[in-house]
Amino acid sequence: MIDRLTAEDWPDGVDHAPELRDIIAMLAKGTTLAADTGEKLLSGPARRIWRRALGLGSPAAIDITIAQLRLEDESEPCSSVAWMPAEALAASPRPFVRLLGLTSTQWPRRISEDRLVPDHVVPLADLDPLPVSAADRRDFETILATTASQVVLSRARRDEEGRLVGASPLLRGTPPPAYLRRNRRPDHAMSETDRLGARPGDASELAQAASAATCWTNWRSSHVTPHDGQVRPDHPALAAALDRVQSASSLKLLLRNPLGFSWKYALGLRGPATADEALVLDARASGELLHHLLDNAVRRLEAGQGLASADEQACVSALDAACADVAAMWEAGQAVPPGIVWQRTLADTRQVALAALEGRPEPLPGQRSFAEAPFGGQTAKSDGALPWAADTVVEVADTGFRISGYVDRLDLSDCGTKARVTDYKGGKCPKDAVTLGGGSELQRCLYAYAVRSLLGDDMEVEAALVYPRAGVTRPLQDANGTLATLAGHLRAARANLMAGRALPGPDTGGDYDDLAFALPAMADKGWCRRKQEAATVALGDATLVWEAE
């Protein structure tokens, strides 16, 4: 680019290409020569700021050091550009003024009732003789009357969330506004983006710009395209994602959101982390706390008289001890809510765990119980006894998928012919019972299969979902038939992904899609609806699971 410049391309008619090359070469050396670079390129106050920043920290952190630097401003306020609120400007007139934020939602500010003394107790006019709205209007009129040379009134057309906003009522009667478009050619390029915006020819030569334009066109199309998850068949990254050991959650993602599965497990894309210090536990953390309490309590009961024969007092004692242990472990290992909220959360979770232990079904003959039993290569969460070797591979028959996980609670009879798999759900109980739930409920079926695979095909396995808060148990009917149906859906999903059809599904862009940030803006209301029909046709038989009860 520099080599193509001639003297005529420079504003002063002099070829500065050699000096520009020297500057680029100097900057390419990085922060190791930060002091020398600053001395050669900067002067005046900028050089003093650079020197002081280098004296306060490492050159590698110069951007952070300068941002935190505080220096006295030696400029005269009366002859410098000043930033101030309108009420201060009204008291100190300036010759040239620009007012920002003149929108219907910003200025003048709205009047609201006092929360402690509402209007029906003391009228607002008596409580506040000069309301904030009237003060804003007065300041606006004062600024217009006292500015000596020029006042520029400006407003945004959209708010911080992209919604259209109207003009402030203070602008009524002013001359028609001059609209400044975001994509207009800038007079002076302040960044690489400005330069490319001013020179569309240069922008069109960039591969990234061409790809972005194609992506935008494809997103607006109703057909599935490479920008909607369509890739070449037998892609090695997708093959590796399918060959990894799966969980019930990952298989659910594969069935209901193939695009999200490929992003998460083939590309390693992850959603943004939540706050480290939350005021309350979210649904995932609440579920983990409940499972930890039940795991600890069941192990304590099994070390004594056993869960099957434990009475209410034994369950209460075991849970009290478990609650103390789990609380200490959580407080030592991670951030927990404030004290009062944390104690209330523990008490509520303890009540749910007690309901889960007391609501157990008729015990099996000579029953032994295990909590958080790992399988498929998962690491045991405690040093308690295990019903099998945790590293044994569990492969779902005729699907090519290996699975792993933790069985919330496993009850075994002493004769070794009966087993009961219990999966606890700490949330609300759904109104209707489901078997596969459109591909969203896989744990009962997969865990029952894993138990039979690990303990023998002659094992009679019962599987159920338990909702302790509602006191509801949802057993799985016809586990063998359900697994056969699920295996067919998994084979279809695997074939689709290997054929390069990593397309959106019903969970793409939903409320619980933690990768929705990588989709087009407001995907659930635009892009997902446009692609739904074409994606359904392309996925073929793999979409039948979405209608499974």
Secondary structure as a PSIPRED ss2 file (coil, helix, strand):
# PSIPRED VFORMAT (PSIPRED V4.0)

   1 M C   1.000  0.000  0.000
   2 I H   0.000  1.000  0.000
   3 D H   0.000  1.000  0.000
   4 R H   0.000  1.000  0.000
   5 L C   1.000  0.000  0.000
   6 T C   1.000  0.000  0.000
   7 A H   0.000  1.000  0.000
   8 E H   0.000  1.000  0.000
   9 D H   0.000  1.000  0.000
  10 W C   1.000  0.000  0.000
  11 P C   1.000  0.000  0.000
  12 D C   1.000  0.000  0.000
  13 G C   1.000  0.000  0.000
  14 V C   1.000  0.000  0.000
  15 D C   1.000  0.000  0.000
  16 H C   1.000  0.000  0.000
  17 A H   0.000  1.000  0.000
  18 P H   0.000  1.000  0.000
  19 E H   0.000  1.000  0.000
  20 L H   0.000  1.000  0.000
  21 R H   0.000  1.000  0.000
  22 D H   0.000  1.000  0.000
  23 I H   0.000  1.000  0.000
  24 I H   0.000  1.000  0.000
  25 A H   0.000  1.000  0.000
  26 M H   0.000  1.000  0.000
  27 L H   0.000  1.000  0.000
  28 A H   0.000  1.000  0.000
  29 K C   1.000  0.000  0.000
  30 G H   0.000  1.000  0.000
  31 T H   0.000  1.000  0.000
  32 T H   0.000  1.000  0.000
  33 L H   0.000  1.000  0.000
  34 A H   0.000  1.000  0.000
  35 A H   0.000  1.000  0.000
  36 D H   0.000  1.000  0.000
  37 T H   0.000  1.000  0.000
  38 G H   0.000  1.000  0.000
  39 E H   0.000  1.000  0.000
  40 K H   0.000  1.000  0.000
  41 L H   0.000  1.000  0.000
  42 L C   1.000  0.000  0.000
  43 S C   1.000  0.000  0.000
  44 G H   0.000  1.000  0.000
  45 P H   0.000  1.000  0.000
  46 A H   0.000  1.000  0.000
  47 R H   0.000  1.000  0.000
  48 R H   0.000  1.000  0.000
  49 I H   0.000  1.000  0.000
  50 W H   0.000  1.000  0.000
  51 R H   0.000  1.000  0.000
  52 R H   0.000  1.000  0.000
  53 A H   0.000  1.000  0.000
  54 L H   0.000  1.000  0.000
  55 G H   0.000  1.000  0.000
  56 L H   0.000  1.000  0.000
  57 G C   1.000  0.000  0.000
  58 S C   1.000  0.000  0.000
  59 P H   0.000  1.000  0.000
  60 A H   0.000  1.000  0.000
  61 A H   0.000  1.000  0.000
  62 I H   0.000  1.000  0.000
  63 D H   0.000  1.000  0.000
  64 I H   0.000  1.000  0.000
  65 T H   0.000  1.000  0.000
  66 I H   0.000  1.000  0.000
  67 A H   0.000  1.000  0.000
  68 Q H   0.000  1.000  0.000
  69 L C   1.000  0.000  0.000
  70 R C   1.000  0.000  0.000
  71 L C   1.000  0.000  0.000
  72 E C   1.000  0.000  0.000
  73 D C   1.000  0.000  0.000
  74 E C   1.000  0.000  0.000
  75 S C   1.000  0.000  0.000
  76 E C   1.000  0.000  0.000
  77 P H   0.000  1.000  0.000
  78 C H   0.000  1.000  0.000
  79 S H   0.000  1.000  0.000
  80 S C   1.000  0.000  0.000
  81 V C   1.000  0.000  0.000
  82 A C   1.000  0.000  0.000
  83 W C   1.000  0.000  0.000
  84 M C   1.000  0.000  0.000
  85 P C   1.000  0.000  0.000
  86 A H   0.000  1.000  0.000
  87 E H   0.000  1.000  0.000
  88 A H   0.000  1.000  0.000
  89 L H   0.000  1.000  0.000
  90 A H   0.000  1.000  0.000
  91 A H   0.000  1.000  0.000
  92 S C   1.000  0.000  0.000
  93 P C   1.000  0.000  0.000
  94 R C   1.000  0.000  0.000
  95 P C   1.000  0.000  0.000
  96 F E   0.000  0.000  1.000
  97 V E   0.000  0.000  1.000
  98 R E   0.000  0.000  1.000
  99 L E   0.000  0.000  1.000
 100 L C   1.000  0.000  0.000
 101 G C   1.000  0.000  0.000
 102 L C   1.000  0.000  0.000
 103 T E   0.000  0.000  1.000
 104 S C   1.000  0.000  0.000
 105 T C   1.000  0.000  0.000
 106 Q C   1.000  0.000  0.000
 107 W C   1.000  0.000  0.000
 108 P C   1.000  0.000  0.000
 109 R C   1.000  0.000  0.000
 110 R C   1.000  0.000  0.000
 111 I C   1.000  0.000  0.000
 112 S C   1.000  0.000  0.000
 113 E C   1.000  0.000  0.000
 114 D C   1.000  0.000  0.000
 115 R C   1.000  0.000  0.000
 116 L C   1.000  0.000  0.000
 117 V C   1.000  0.000  0.000
 118 P C   1.000  0.000  0.000
 119 D C   1.000  0.000  0.000
 120 H C   1.000  0.000  0.000
 121 V C   1.000  0.000  0.000
 122 V C   1.000  0.000  0.000
 123 P C   1.000  0.000  0.000
 124 L H   0.000  1.000  0.000
 125 A H   0.000  1.000  0.000
 126 D H   0.000  1.000  0.000
 127 L H   0.000  1.000  0.000
 128 D C   1.000  0.000  0.000
 129 P C   1.000  0.000  0.000
 130 L C   1.000  0.000  0.000
 131 P C   1.000  0.000  0.000
 132 V H   0.000  1.000  0.000
 133 S H   0.000  1.000  0.000
 134 A H   0.000  1.000  0.000
 135 A H   0.000  1.000  0.000
 136 D H   0.000  1.000  0.000
 137 R H   0.000  1.000  0.000
 138 R H   0.000  1.000  0.000
 139 D H   0.000  1.000  0.000
 140 F H   0.000  1.000  0.000
 141 E H   0.000  1.000  0.000
 142 T H   0.000  1.000  0.000
 143 I H   0.000  1.000  0.000
 144 L H   0.000  1.000  0.000
 145 A H   0.000  1.000  0.000
 146 T H   0.000  1.000  0.000
 147 T C   1.000  0.000  0.000
 148 A C   1.000  0.000  0.000
 149 S C   1.000  0.000  0.000
 150 Q E   0.000  0.000  1.000
 151 V E   0.000  0.000  1.000
 152 V E   0.000  0.000  1.000
 153 L E   0.000  0.000  1.000
 154 S C   1.000  0.000  0.000
 155 R C   1.000  0.000  0.000
 156 A C   1.000  0.000  0.000
 157 R C   1.000  0.000  0.000
 158 R E   0.000  0.000  1.000
 159 D C   1.000  0.000  0.000
 160 E C   1.000  0.000  0.000
 161 E C   1.000  0.000  0.000
 162 G C   1.000  0.000  0.000
 163 R C   1.000  0.000  0.000
 164 L E   0.000  0.000  1.000
 165 V C   1.000  0.000  0.000
 166 G C   1.000  0.000  0.000
 167 A E   0.000  0.000  1.000
 168 S C   1.000  0.000  0.000
 169 P H   0.000  1.000  0.000
 170 L H   0.000  1.000  0.000
 171 L H   0.000  1.000  0.000
 172 R C   1.000  0.000  0.000
 173 G C   1.000  0.000  0.000
 174 T C   1.000  0.000  0.000
 175 P C   1.000  0.000  0.000
 176 P C   1.000  0.000  0.000
 177 P C   1.000  0.000  0.000
 178 A C   1.000  0.000  0.000
 179 Y C   1.000  0.000  0.000
 180 L C   1.000  0.000  0.000
 181 R C   1.000  0.000  0.000
 182 R C   1.000  0.000  0.000
 183 N C   1.000  0.000  0.000
 184 R C   1.000  0.000  0.000
 185 R C   1.000  0.000  0.000
 186 P C   1.000  0.000  0.000
 187 D C   1.000  0.000  0.000
 188 H C   1.000  0.000  0.000
 189 A C   1.000  0.000  0.000
 190 M C   1.000  0.000  0.000
 191 S C   1.000  0.000  0.000
 192 E H   0.000  1.000  0.000
 193 T H   0.000  1.000  0.000
 194 D H   0.000  1.000  0.000
 195 R H   0.000  1.000  0.000
 196 L H   0.000  1.000  0.000
 197 G H   0.000  1.000  0.000
 198 A H   0.000  1.000  0.000
 199 R C   1.000  0.000  0.000
 200 P H   0.000  1.000  0.000
 201 G H   0.000  1.000  0.000
 202 D H   0.000  1.000  0.000
 203 A H   0.000  1.000  0.000
 204 S H   0.000  1.000  0.000
 205 E C   1.000  0.000  0.000
 206 L C   1.000  0.000  0.000
 207 A H   0.000  1.000  0.000
 208 Q H   0.000  1.000  0.000
 209 A H   0.000  1.000  0.000
 210 A H   0.000  1.000  0.000
 211 S H   0.000  1.000  0.000
 212 A H   0.000  1.000  0.000
 213 A H   0.000  1.000  0.000
 214 T H   0.000  1.000  0.000
 215 C H   0.000  1.000  0.000
 216 W H   0.000  1.000  0.000
 217 T H   0.000  1.000  0.000
 218 N H   0.000  1.000  0.000
 219 W H   0.000  1.000  0.000
 220 R H   0.000  1.000  0.000
 221 S C   1.000  0.000  0.000
 222 S C   1.000  0.000  0.000
 223 H C   1.000  0.000  0.000
 224 V C   1.000  0.000  0.000
 225 T C   1.000  0.000  0.000
 226 P H   0.000  1.000  0.000
 227 H H   0.000  1.000  0.000
 228 D H   0.000  1.000  0.000
 229 G C   1.000  0.000  0.000
 230 Q E   0.000  0.000  1.000
 231 V C   1.000  0.000  0.000
 232 R C   1.000  0.000  0.000
 233 P C   1.000  0.000  0.000
 234 D C   1.000  0.000  0.000
 235 H C   1.000  0.000  0.000
 236 P H   0.000  1.000  0.000
 237 A H   0.000  1.000  0.000
 238 L H   0.000  1.000  0.000
 239 A H   0.000  1.000  0.000
 240 A H   0.000  1.000  0.000
 241 A H   0.000  1.000  0.000
 242 L H   0.000  1.000  0.000
 243 D H   0.000  1.000  0.000
 244 R C   1.000  0.000  0.000
 245 V C   1.000  0.000  0.000
 246 Q E   0.000  0.000  1.000
 247 S C   1.000  0.000  0.000
 248 A H   0.000  1.000  0.000
 249 S H   0.000  1.000  0.000
 250 S H   0.000  1.000  0.000
 251 L H   0.000  1.000  0.000
 252 K H   0.000  1.000  0.000
 253 L H   0.000  1.000  0.000
 254 L H   0.000  1.000  0.000
 255 L H   0.000  1.000  0.000
 256 R H   0.000  1.000  0.000
 257 N C   1.000  0.000  0.000
 258 P H   0.000  1.000  0.000
 259 L H   0.000  1.000  0.000
 260 G H   0.000  1.000  0.000
 261 F H   0.000  1.000  0.000
 262 S H   0.000  1.000  0.000
 263 W H   0.000  1.000  0.000
 264 K H   0.000  1.000  0.000
 265 Y H   0.000  1.000  0.000
 266 A H   0.000  1.000  0.000
 267 L C   1.000  0.000  0.000
 268 G C   1.000  0.000  0.000
 269 L C   1.000  0.000  0.000
 270 R C   1.000  0.000  0.000
 271 G C   1.000  0.000  0.000
 272 P C   1.000  0.000  0.000
 273 A C   1.000  0.000  0.000
 274 T C   1.000  0.000  0.000
 275 A C   1.000  0.000  0.000
 276 D C   1.000  0.000  0.000
 277 E C   1.000  0.000  0.000
 278 A C   1.000  0.000  0.000
 279 L C   1.000  0.000  0.000
 280 V C   1.000  0.000  0.000
 281 L C   1.000  0.000  0.000
 282 D C   1.000  0.000  0.000
 283 A H   0.000  1.000  0.000
 284 R H   0.000  1.000  0.000
 285 A H   0.000  1.000  0.000
 286 S H   0.000  1.000  0.000
 287 G H   0.000  1.000  0.000
 288 E H   0.000  1.000  0.000
 289 L H   0.000  1.000  0.000
 290 L H   0.000  1.000  0.000
 291 H H   0.000  1.000  0.000
 292 H H   0.000  1.000  0.000
 293 L H   0.000  1.000  0.000
 294 L H   0.000  1.000  0.000
 295 D H   0.000  1.000  0.000
 296 N H   0.000  1.000  0.000
 297 A H   0.000  1.000  0.000
 298 V H   0.000  1.000  0.000
 299 R H   0.000  1.000  0.000
 300 R H   0.000  1.000  0.000
 301 L H   0.000  1.000  0.000
 302 E H   0.000  1.000  0.000
 303 A H   0.000  1.000  0.000
 304 G C   1.000  0.000  0.000
 305 Q C   1.000  0.000  0.000
 306 G C   1.000  0.000  0.000
 307 L C   1.000  0.000  0.000
 308 A C   1.000  0.000  0.000
 309 S C   1.000  0.000  0.000
 310 A C   1.000  0.000  0.000
 311 D C   1.000  0.000  0.000
 312 E H   0.000  1.000  0.000
 313 Q H   0.000  1.000  0.000
 314 A H   0.000  1.000  0.000
 315 C H   0.000  1.000  0.000
 316 V H   0.000  1.000  0.000
 317 S H   0.000  1.000  0.000
 318 A H   0.000  1.000  0.000
 319 L H   0.000  1.000  0.000
 320 D H   0.000  1.000  0.000
 321 A H   0.000  1.000  0.000
 322 A H   0.000  1.000  0.000
 323 C H   0.000  1.000  0.000
 324 A H   0.000  1.000  0.000
 325 D H   0.000  1.000  0.000
 326 V H   0.000  1.000  0.000
 327 A H   0.000  1.000  0.000
 328 A H   0.000  1.000  0.000
 329 M H   0.000  1.000  0.000
 330 W H   0.000  1.000  0.000
 331 E H   0.000  1.000  0.000
 332 A H   0.000  1.000  0.000
 333 G H   0.000  1.000  0.000
 334 Q C   1.000  0.000  0.000
 335 A C   1.000  0.000  0.000
 336 V C   1.000  0.000  0.000
 337 P C   1.000  0.000  0.000
 338 P C   1.000  0.000  0.000
 339 G H   0.000  1.000  0.000
 340 I H   0.000  1.000  0.000
 341 V H   0.000  1.000  0.000
 342 W H   0.000  1.000  0.000
 343 Q H   0.000  1.000  0.000
 344 R H   0.000  1.000  0.000
 345 T H   0.000  1.000  0.000
 346 L H   0.000  1.000  0.000
 347 A H   0.000  1.000  0.000
 348 D H   0.000  1.000  0.000
 349 T H   0.000  1.000  0.000
 350 R H   0.000  1.000  0.000
 351 Q H   0.000  1.000  0.000
 352 V H   0.000  1.000  0.000
 353 A H   0.000  1.000  0.000
 354 L H   0.000  1.000  0.000
 355 A H   0.000  1.000  0.000
 356 A H   0.000  1.000  0.000
 357 L H   0.000  1.000  0.000
 358 E H   0.000  1.000  0.000
 359 G C   1.000  0.000  0.000
 360 R C   1.000  0.000  0.000
 361 P C   1.000  0.000  0.000
 362 E C   1.000  0.000  0.000
 363 P C   1.000  0.000  0.000
 364 L C   1.000  0.000  0.000
 365 P C   1.000  0.000  0.000
 366 G C   1.000  0.000  0.000
 367 Q C   1.000  0.000  0.000
 368 R E   0.000  0.000  1.000
 369 S E   0.000  0.000  1.000
 370 F E   0.000  0.000  1.000
 371 A E   0.000  0.000  1.000
 372 E E   0.000  0.000  1.000
 373 A E   0.000  0.000  1.000
 374 P E   0.000  0.000  1.000
 375 F E   0.000  0.000  1.000
 376 G C   1.000  0.000  0.000
 377 G C   1.000  0.000  0.000
 378 Q C   1.000  0.000  0.000
 379 T C   1.000  0.000  0.000
 380 A C   1.000  0.000  0.000
 381 K C   1.000  0.000  0.000
 382 S C   1.000  0.000  0.000
 383 D C   1.000  0.000  0.000
 384 G C   1.000  0.000  0.000
 385 A C   1.000  0.000  0.000
 386 L C   1.000  0.000  0.000
 387 P C   1.000  0.000  0.000
 388 W C   1.000  0.000  0.000
 389 A C   1.000  0.000  0.000
 390 A C   1.000  0.000  0.000
 391 D C   1.000  0.000  0.000
 392 T C   1.000  0.000  0.000
 393 V C   1.000  0.000  0.000
 394 V E   0.000  0.000  1.000
 395 E E   0.000  0.000  1.000
 396 V E   0.000  0.000  1.000
 397 A C   1.000  0.000  0.000
 398 D C   1.000  0.000  0.000
 399 T C   1.000  0.000  0.000
 400 G C   1.000  0.000  0.000
 401 F E   0.000  0.000  1.000
 402 R E   0.000  0.000  1.000
 403 I E   0.000  0.000  1.000
 404 S C   1.000  0.000  0.000
 405 G E   0.000  0.000  1.000
 406 Y E   0.000  0.000  1.000
 407 V E   0.000  0.000  1.000
 408 D E   0.000  0.000  1.000
 409 R E   0.000  0.000  1.000
 410 L E   0.000  0.000  1.000
 411 D E   0.000  0.000  1.000
 412 L E   0.000  0.000  1.000
 413 S C   1.000  0.000  0.000
 414 D C   1.000  0.000  0.000
 415 C C   1.000  0.000  0.000
 416 G C   1.000  0.000  0.000
 417 T C   1.000  0.000  0.000
 418 K E   0.000  0.000  1.000
 419 A E   0.000  0.000  1.000
 420 R E   0.000  0.000  1.000
 421 V E   0.000  0.000  1.000
 422 T E   0.000  0.000  1.000
 423 D E   0.000  0.000  1.000
 424 Y E   0.000  0.000  1.000
 425 K C   1.000  0.000  0.000
 426 G C   1.000  0.000  0.000
 427 G C   1.000  0.000  0.000
 428 K C   1.000  0.000  0.000
 429 C C   1.000  0.000  0.000
 430 P C   1.000  0.000  0.000
 431 K C   1.000  0.000  0.000
 432 D C   1.000  0.000  0.000
 433 A C   1.000  0.000  0.000
 434 V C   1.000  0.000  0.000
 435 T C   1.000  0.000  0.000
 436 L C   1.000  0.000  0.000
 437 G H   0.000  1.000  0.000
 438 G H   0.000  1.000  0.000
 439 G H   0.000  1.000  0.000
 440 S C   1.000  0.000  0.000
 441 E C   1.000  0.000  0.000
 442 L C   1.000  0.000  0.000
 443 Q H   0.000  1.000  0.000
 444 R H   0.000  1.000  0.000
 445 C H   0.000  1.000  0.000
 446 L H   0.000  1.000  0.000
 447 Y H   0.000  1.000  0.000
 448 A H   0.000  1.000  0.000
 449 Y H   0.000  1.000  0.000
 450 A H   0.000  1.000  0.000
 451 V H   0.000  1.000  0.000
 452 R H   0.000  1.000  0.000
 453 S H   0.000  1.000  0.000
 454 L H   0.000  1.000  0.000
 455 L H   0.000  1.000  0.000
 456 G C   1.000  0.000  0.000
 457 D C   1.000  0.000  0.000
 458 D C   1.000  0.000  0.000
 459 M C   1.000  0.000  0.000
 460 E E   0.000  0.000  1.000
 461 V E   0.000  0.000  1.000
 462 E E   0.000  0.000  1.000
 463 A E   0.000  0.000  1.000
 464 A E   0.000  0.000  1.000
 465 L E   0.000  0.000  1.000
 466 V E   0.000  0.000  1.000
 467 Y E   0.000  0.000  1.000
 468 P C   1.000  0.000  0.000
 469 R C   1.000  0.000  0.000
 470 A C   1.000  0.000  0.000
 471 G C   1.000  0.000  0.000
 472 V E   0.000  0.000  1.000
 473 T E   0.000  0.000  1.000
 474 R E   0.000  0.000  1.000
 475 P E   0.000  0.000  1.000
 476 L C   1.000  0.000  0.000
 477 Q C   1.000  0.000  0.000
 478 D C   1.000  0.000  0.000
 479 A H   0.000  1.000  0.000
 480 N H   0.000  1.000  0.000
 481 G H   0.000  1.000  0.000
 482 T H   0.000  1.000  0.000
 483 L H   0.000  1.000  0.000
 484 A H   0.000  1.000  0.000
 485 T H   0.000  1.000  0.000
 486 L H   0.000  1.000  0.000
 487 A H   0.000  1.000  0.000
 488 G H   0.000  1.000  0.000
 489 H H   0.000  1.000  0.000
 490 L H   0.000  1.000  0.000
 491 R H   0.000  1.000  0.000
 492 A H   0.000  1.000  0.000
 493 A H   0.000  1.000  0.000
 494 R H   0.000  1.000  0.000
 495 A H   0.000  1.000  0.000
 496 N H   0.000  1.000  0.000
 497 L H   0.000  1.000  0.000
 498 M H   0.000  1.000  0.000
 499 A C   1.000  0.000  0.000
 500 G C   1.000  0.000  0.000
 501 R E   0.000  0.000  1.000
 502 A C   1.000  0.000  0.000
 503 L C   1.000  0.000  0.000
 504 P C   1.000  0.000  0.000
 505 G C   1.000  0.000  0.000
 506 P C   1.000  0.000  0.000
 507 D C   1.000  0.000  0.000
 508 T C   1.000  0.000  0.000
 509 G C   1.000  0.000  0.000
 510 G C   1.000  0.000  0.000
 511 D C   1.000  0.000  0.000
 512 Y C   1.000  0.000  0.000
 513 D C   1.000  0.000  0.000
 514 D C   1.000  0.000  0.000
 515 L C   1.000  0.000  0.000
 516 A H   0.000  1.000  0.000
 517 F H   0.000  1.000  0.000
 518 A H   0.000  1.000  0.000
 519 L C   1.000  0.000  0.000
 520 P C   1.000  0.000  0.000
 521 A C   1.000  0.000  0.000
 522 M C   1.000  0.000  0.000
 523 A H   0.000  1.000  0.000
 524 D H   0.000  1.000  0.000
 525 K H   0.000  1.000  0.000
 526 G C   1.000  0.000  0.000
 527 W H   0.000  1.000  0.000
 528 C H   0.000  1.000  0.000
 529 R H   0.000  1.000  0.000
 530 R H   0.000  1.000  0.000
 531 K H   0.000  1.000  0.000
 532 Q H   0.000  1.000  0.000
 533 E H   0.000  1.000  0.000
 534 A H   0.000  1.000  0.000
 535 A H   0.000  1.000  0.000
 536 T H   0.000  1.000  0.000
 537 V H   0.000  1.000  0.000
 538 A H   0.000  1.000  0.000
 539 L H   0.000  1.000  0.000
 540 G H   0.000  1.000  0.000
 541 D H   0.000  1.000  0.000
 542 A H   0.000  1.000  0.000
 543 T H   0.000  1.000  0.000
 544 L H   0.000  1.000  0.000
 545 V H   0.000  1.000  0.000
 546 W H   0.000  1.000  0.000
 547 E H   0.000  1.000  0.000
 548 A C   1.000  0.000  0.000
 549 E C   1.000  0.000  0.000
